[in-house]
C-alpha cells in the first residue's frame, strides 16, 4: 500500500496509471463575478485571477495539481453561497481541479478531486494542490506577510496555519488566502520569494488519507482574493467560514479562572471558591460578570507526564470533599455560570484506571500507546470504547454535576500528534505517525469527531473553550465551527513579559473574534503588585479588542480601586474591533471600535505603547478609520480629561508601557455627549439613546446605569465656529426622580460634567437644557 507525500512546489498526483497528458482546449476558459475574473489558459493550463475593481491580475502563473487536461465552464450551486460558475479541469487519470466564483463572495474557491485508478489503496500524507506567484505591483522586498506566525517581510516568512495575507503595508492592498474547510486535513500556508516575486504554497497535511481503488477524495477548499484593505479580506474569510459551518456562537461570558490567582489559585477549593463566588456576585455581577471556572487539580488519577487525567471522578480527599456538584450548585445559586477545566482527549496509559482499556488509545506503528509530552496518551476518537468513555465523562461533568462552561485543555491530543508548545509558525509534528482504530479517518477528522461528540454529549447550552492552539496549531483550524472560544496564545502572566503574550497572539487572529469563535488571550491582571499603567493597558486592550474577558484575581481581598478597574471592562461590547497598524507592527499600537448601530456614531480609539520607551503616535485620521479630516473633539478616559479639538492627524505621546483610550466625535454646532464613566468604551455599552433638539436647545438621552455606581456624563459644550453653550438646567424623567435617581451638574473648566446616582439598576432618561 503506497504512502505518498508530495512536498514539492506543485503536487503531481501520480495515482494509479497515468494514461498520458491530454492537452487543454486551444481557447482559454474564463469566469467572473462582480469581484474577480478567473482564467485557465487553454494552451498551458496556467491559472490567473484578476481583481475587476482594481484591474490588477494578482494571481499569476498559478499551477494546479497537474499538467495537461481539459478545461470547461460549469454551473455551480452551493448550499452556502448560492448559484455561481466554475472552471473544471479534468485529467486522463481521473483527477479534477475546480475554480468557482459566486456573486456575493469576494474569493475564488479552489478544490481538487483525487482519483485512485489503481488496484491498491493509496494513502496521502501531504499535498500542495495549488501554488501561485502573487503580483501587487511591487517587489517582494516591499511586501509583508502576516499569518499565525506573525508579521514578517514577505520573502522571509516561516509559514503558518490556515490563512495568510500578503500585503503592501503602505496602502494595505493585499491578497488574502485561507483554507475555507478543515474537515479532513490540517491547512498550512507557506510563502517564499523567487526572483523578487512572492509565491504562496497552500498545503494540506492529512497524516493518513486513504483512497480505495476506484474511489475519489475531494480536498479541502481554498479561498483566495484581492482587497484594497487586506484587513477586510481577513474578516471576509472569517465570515465565509462562519457561513460554511453555520456558526452561531453562545453569548460571550465575562468571568474568573482560578488558575493564576495569587491566593487560592490552581483549582482553588470549595470553601475559598464559595467566598469568591459571593464577592463576585455582589461586586461584579451587576456590571456583567457571569462565570466562575475551576481549573486543574480537582480530578483523580496518577500524576505522570502532565496533569492527572481521570476526569470522570473528583478526588474526595482533595479540594472539593463535598463534590463537584455541590460547588456548581452554589455558583448557580448566585446567578453565575459554573465552569470547569478538563482534557477531553487525554489519558495516562499507565494509570490503573486505564489498565483494562489500552484499546482506547492511539497506537504507534509497533502497537504501543501513542504518548506525547504533557498531554499523556492520546484517546482514539475513532475507537468505540474511547468514544463511550468521553461521552459518559462529559455527561457527568455537564449533566450530572451541572457545569455549563468547559475549558478543554490539551486539545491537540485529539489529533494524535506531538506537543509543539509554543508554536505558531509551521513545523512538522509527525501528524499521521499515530495509528487510528479506523483507517478511513484522518487525524483531523478524528479530532473533529471528538469535538462533535463533546458538543452532542454536553448539549447546546454548554459554552466550549479550547485551550490552547499554540500547544500544536493542528487544534486551531481543526476546531473551526465546533467551539465557542479558543485560547489563541500560550499561558500569560502578571509580569510585563507575560502581559504581552495575549495581545501578541490574539492580534494576529483578531478577525476570528466574534465570527468563528471568541479569541481568549488569557486573563487580565489588576492585582496591587501590577503597576497601574500595566493594569489599565491590559484591561483597555481586552475591552476594546472585544476578546474573551477573564480575570484570575482573589476578589475578596482586591483593593476597591482595582475592583473598579474590572468593573469598567464589563460587559464585552460585542462589536467588531480592528487594529489600525496590523501590517506595520506585529503587536498593533492603534485599535478602533466604531458603533454605528444608531446615530450618533461613536468611535473609541485605543493607543498602546508596548515598549519600554516613550512612544510618539502620529496617524492620519483617515488611516485610523475616522470619516473626514475633522475637526474632532475627544475625551481621554484614563486621564479623565477632555481632548482639545484636532484635525487631519492624531498625535499622542505615550509614556512607556502605557495606554490611552480616546472617545472621539466630529465637532458639531451643538453640545454632544462625548464620554461616560461607566465603561472603557465610554457610552457604547450603556447609552441607548442621544438626541439634540435645536428648538428647545436640549440634549437628551437614555443610559443603563448600575445600582449605586456614580455615573458621569461628559459633554462637549463648544461647537463649530467657537460657539460656547451655557447650561440652564439638568434633569431626569419624572419616573426616575420618583425612584430616587438624582442628577447634579459639576463644574468643569474644559467641558460639562453631569453626575447621575441611582440606588437601583435602571435605564435613566436624562436631559440637559442650554
Secondary structure, DSSP 8 states (H G I E B T S, - for coil): -EEEE--SSS-----S---------SS-EEEE-SSEEEEE-TTT--EEEEETTTTEEEEEEEE-S-S--EEEEEEEEETTTEEEEEEEEE-TTS-EEEEEEETT-SSEEEEEEEE--SSS-EEEEEE---EEEE--SS-GGG-EEEETTEEEEGGG---EESEEEEE-TTT--EEEEEES--SSSEEEEEEEEETTEEEEEEEEEEEEEEE-TT-EEE---EEEEEESSHHHHHHHHHHHHHHHTT-------EEEESTT-SSS-TT--HHHHHHHHHHHHHHTGGGT--EEEE-TTSEES---SSS--EEEEE-TTTT-TT-HHHHHHHHHHTT-EEEEEE-TTEE-TTSGGGTT-GGGB-B-TTSSB-EETTTEEEB-TTSHHHHHHHHHHHIIIIIIS---EEEE--GGGGGT-----S--S-----TT-SB-SSTTS-HHHHHHHHHHHHHHHH-TTSEEEE--GGG-THHHHTTTTT-SEEE-S----SSHHHHHHHHHHHHHTGGGBTTTBEEE---B---TTS-HHHHHHHHHHHHHHT-BEEE---GGGS-HHHHHHHHTT-S---S-EEETTTTT-SS-SEEEEEE-SSSS-EEEEEEEE-SSS-EEEEEEHHHHT-SSSEEEEEEETTTTEEEEEEESEEEEEE-TTEEEEEEEEE--SS-EEEEESSSTTTTTTTEEEEEEETTTTEEEEEEEE-TT--EEEEEE-B-GGG-B----EEEE-HHHHHTT-EEEEE--SSSEEEEEE-SS-EEEEEEEE-
